């Protein structure tokens, strides 16, 4: 098989791999590393410093963590792509950014775009506007069903390098919430469920953008107490310690979650997931084996009690079988060869 040359475009916010928050960036870093192990030629286009084995072209010397979600970092990042891609002359571009795919129609080579977020509403309009100038990859079947008429070329689950997550069989007696501070992630549901179950809850949540800070003050802070420990955003080492030690991860999402990589991270540590069955959750969590998929928030407390009956080995084994980065890289390579 001929060697493929890939230009991998990361978002402009965090270095790869990220030090703390950055689910897309973690996935992208792992994918880049595994593709190079599969003897594909990968050039990463990102910001800051390069922590991957790929060749690297930065569009900005510093990451834009403090400007997350603002327009100009995306626009500047995208504006440099025509020159970068023109000099590289790859076989294809794999773009994980938001603005970058707008330039795909001006290229003679194919552009693969992973839809990391919602594909309905304004984002659905955006992807429909891109039409067949990009080849879309869904991160779950549930996401793809939300907009079946987009130009999908495949479904590839996000993944982690399972071997890098510490496995722990004996758990501590606390439940964990790990994610963003926003209405979609259901922190109040997690607090109510843990409190009803009589289990301490540790909340390790990103909370630095204005909307996140407002939501914390209004909806989360009044619910805190001695049985709920707020520790805020944590770096990777602390994150995996918490994931390994927790009796369960609470994931009571209040929207149609496209994937949710933290569920896979928990399973890799041998920790079951207690979640509401929205979006891709039933596709990721095997009910009764790697966690419990609940229909209503009122079912979460009982599921927390039952989490101790589940096998840590089963969680780890399923993460390795279904959600390891080697599987993800193989599937992306099939997509690349199909579109190239």
N, C-alpha and C positions, 0 to 999 in steps of 0.2 A: 504494500500500500504506500502511495506517495505521501511525503511529509506535508502536512498542512501548516500554513503560516497564519496565525490569528492575531489580530489587533484587539486586545481586551480593554474596553473602556469602563473604568470604575466611576462611581459617583465622585463629585468634587469635595466631599466633606471630610473624610477621615483617611488616614494612612492605612495601607494594607500590610499585615493584618491590623485591625483596630485594637487599641489598648483596653477599651471598655465597651461602651455601646457601639453598635454597628453590625446589625445582622446581615445586611447585603454585603458589606465589606468583608465580613468573616467568610461568608459563602464564596465570594469572588476570590479571596486569597487562597482558600483551600482548592478551589477549582483550578486556578492558575498553577499551583504547585503540582497537582495530580496530572494535569495535561502535559506539563514538561516531563514528568516521569513516564508518560506514554509516548515520549519523543515527538510531541508536537512543538512547533516553534511558536512561542507566545511572547508578544511584546505588550506590556501593561502600560496603559495611559492612565495616570492618576495624579495625586497631589502628595506633597511632602516627600518623605523617604520611602524607599522600597524595601519591604520585608519579605519579598517572594523571590524565588529563583529565576523569574522571568527577566528579560530585558525590560528597561523602564524608561519611560519618557514622562516627566512631570509637566503639567500645565500650570502649576503654582508651587513655589518652593515650600509653602506652609499649608497645612490642612485648614479647612474653613469650618471647624467645629463650632465656633461661636457665631457663625452666620448660617447655621443649618436651616434650610428651607427658603432662604432668600434667593431672589432671581439672578442677581448678577454673577455669583460664582458659577452657576449652571451655564449662563450665557457665555461667559468668558471661556469656560472649559470647552464648550461646544464649538466656539468660534475658532479654536486652534486645531480642531480635528481634521479639516480638509488638508491642511499642510502636512500634518503628522502622517495621516493615512496615505497621502500622495507619495511621501518619501519612502514609507515602509513597503508599499505595494503588496499587502497581504492577500491571502486567498479570500478572507472575509473579515468582517468586523463583528464582534460580539459586544453589544452596548448595554450597560447596566444603568446608565444615567437617564435623566428625564429629557433634557433638551437635545442631546446628541442625536437621537433617531430622526429629528427633523431634517437632518442633512443627508439621510440615506438615499433619497430620490435623486440626488446629484451624483451618485457613485455608480460605476459600472459593475462593482463587485457587490455581493450580497451582504446584508446586515441582519444579524440575529439579535433579537431583543428579548430579554427575559422580563416578563410582566411580574414585578415583585409585589405590586400593590393591587388595589381594586381595579376592576375592568368594567365597572359600571359608572354611571354619572358622568362627570367631566372627563375622567380618565378613559372611560369607554368612548366618548366622543373623540378624544385625542387619538386613541388607537385606530378608530375607524377612519379618521382623517389621514393617518399614515398609509392606510390601505395596503397594497401589495408591495410597497417600497421597503417593508421590513418583514422578516419571518419571525412571528411571535412564538415564544415558548412559555407555556403555563407552568406554574409551580405545583399545581394540583389539578385533579380532574374537576373538583368542585369549583375552582376558579374558572376553568374553561367552560363549564356549564352555565356560568353566569352571563357569558357573552359568546355563544357558540358560533356566531357569524364572523368573528374576527379572523385574520389570516394566520391561524394557528398551524404550526408545523410539528408540534410535539408537546408532550408533558414530561417534565423532568423534576422530580422532587428535590427540594433543597437537601443538603446533607452536611455532615461534619466528619472530621477525622476521628473516628470513635476511639482509636487507640490512645489519643491524647487526652481523653477524659478519664479521670480516676474512678475506678469502680469501687463502691463501698456497699457491703452487704448489710451490715448492722447500722441502722439509722437512728438519728436523734429524734426526740419527740417534738418536732416543730414542723409546720407546713411553711412552704416558701411561695411568695409571689415574686416573679422576676419579669420586668417589662417596662413599658412606658407609663407615665402618669397621664392618662387620658380616659375619656368616657368609654372608648371602645374596649379597653382591657379589663374593665369590671372590678377594679380594686374594692369598691364597697361590697360587692358580692363575696369576694375572698375574705374580707374582714368578718362579715356576718356569718359565713359558713364556719370559719375557724373558731369563732366565739361560741357558736351553738355547739360545735363538737368538743369544746373545752380544750382545744389545742392551740398552743402559741403560734402566732403567725409572724414571720419575718418578711418585710417588704423591702426588696432591693430594686428600686425603680429609678429610671432616668427622669429627672425633673429639673430642667434648666431653661427651656424655652418659655416665653411669656404665657402662652396658653396652658402649658403644663403647670407652671407656678400658680396661676389663678385657679386651676382645677384642684390642685392640692389644698390650697387655703380654703376653698369653698366646700369641697366634697370629701376630702380624705382626712385632713388634720382634725376635724371635729370627732372623727371616729376612732382616733388612736387612743391607746391606753396601755396599762401594764402588760396586757396579754397580746399587744400588737407592737412589734419593734420596727420602727422606720429607720433604715440605714442608708437610703438613697442609692445613687448610682455606685457600682463597684467595678473595679478592674477585673480582668479575666481570672487571675489567680484566686481572688476571693470568691468570684462567681462560681467557679467549679468546686470550691470547698463547700459552699452552701448547697449547690445542687447535689453533691455526693452525700451530704449529711442529712438532708431533709427527709422526712417520712413520705412526703409527696410534694409535687409541684401543683399549685392551683392556677388554672388557666380559664377563668370564667368569662370568656370574651363575649361582648355584646354586639358583635357585628359578624358579617360573613368573612371570617379570617381566611385569607388566601393560603396560608401555610402555618407559620408559627415555629420557627427553628428552635426556640427554647424548649419545646416539647421533646425534640430529638436529643438535645443536649442533656436533658434530665434522664431520658431513657438510657443514654450512653453511660451515665453514672450509676445505673441500676435503680433509678428513682421513678416510681410510677407517676402518672399524670392524672389529675382530677380536673375535668374540663366540661364546659357546656358544648353541646354538639352543634356548633355553628360552623358554616363553611367547611374547611378541610379537616376539622378535628376528627371526625369518624374515619377519615382516610389515613390519619397518622397514628391515632391511639387505638389499639385493639382492646375493645371493651371487655373487662374481666381478665385481661392478661397483662397488658402494660399500663393499665389505668382504668378509669371509669368515665364513660361519656354520659353526662347527665342531660336530661331534657329541660329541667327547670332549676333555678338557683336553690330552691328548697331541698333538692336532692343532694346538694354538695356536702353537707355536714355528715350525712350517713356514709357517703363515699370516702370521706377522710378517715372515718373509723375503719372502713373495710380495706383501706390501702395497705395496712400492715400484713394482710393475708397474701398479697401478691409477691411473686418471686422477683428478686432483684436480678437474678441470672436471666430470667425471661426478658426483662426490660433491656438488658445489655445485649442479649443475643439478637433480639429483633432490631435494635438500632444498627447492629453490625450487618445484619442480613439485608435490611431494606434501605437504610439511610446513611451508609458510609460513602465517603467522597469518591471512592473508587467506582462505585456504581453510578454516581452522578456524572463523573467524567466520561465513562463509557457511553452513556446516553447522550451527552452533549456532543461527543465525537461523531456519533451516528447522525445527529442533526446537522453538524457541520458538513459532513461528507454528502449528505442528501442535498443541501442547498448550494454547495460549492461546485 
